[in-house]
Structures are given as structure tokens and as C-alpha cells.
């Protein structure tokens, strides 16, 4: 899989999503060592920094672990992808609700000012 410039997701998100899906489907198994950053960058057609960013995301999600001098591995007991996605969706919905609340308060303020005009 190479990163698509037509995809609205960032390059690192595309790489992270592909690796996440491979872990969920069992294509990458618990304890399995991932290819090195340079090899992953070549495979996805991206810069090594992009791969590092994608791996940081997966590491933060608990899906992979890194061991200095040994490499990066699929976590022995990765959290379920469905649970992680549910948590991510809940966070995104909370952010959307907060943004809508802010928009509504600004709209109320503007309507009040328009009503005060002669």
C-alpha cells in the first residue's frame, strides 16, 4: 500500500490506519517485529519522519512497543481496535459538541446585537 495524495487523511494517518488494520486483522501478530522505519518509508512511499509520526500514534494507542536497540513490535496484549475506535469517536463527538456550543453562543450574541440595532 502506498499513501494516496487524493486521500483527505494525512500521510502519517494513512500509514497508521494501514498498520492498525493489519494488527486488527491478524496480519501483524502480537510480538511480531515491524520492519525498520526506512523499509516502511520505502514501502509506503513516504519520508521516514512520516513513518515515525505514524508509529508514535500507534505507540500512544498501545498497539505497538519499541525497545531500544531491538526495534518496534506489535504489543503482546494490544487493546481492541474497536474499543480504541469507540474511544476516539467519543472524543471526536465531544469536540464537535463543544464547537457547536461555542457557535451557538456566538450566534446568540450576534442575534442580540442585531436586535439592539435601530
HELIX and SHEET records of a PDB file:
HELIX    1   1 UNK A   11  UNK A   25  1                                  15    
HELIX    2   2 UNK A   37  UNK A   44  1                                   8    
HELIX    3   3 UNK A   48  UNK A   60  1                                  13    
HELIX    4   4 UNK A   81  UNK A  115  1                                  35    
SHEET    1   A 2 UNK A  64  UNK A  67  0                                        
SHEET    2   A 2 UNK A  71  UNK A  74 -1                                        
END                                                                             
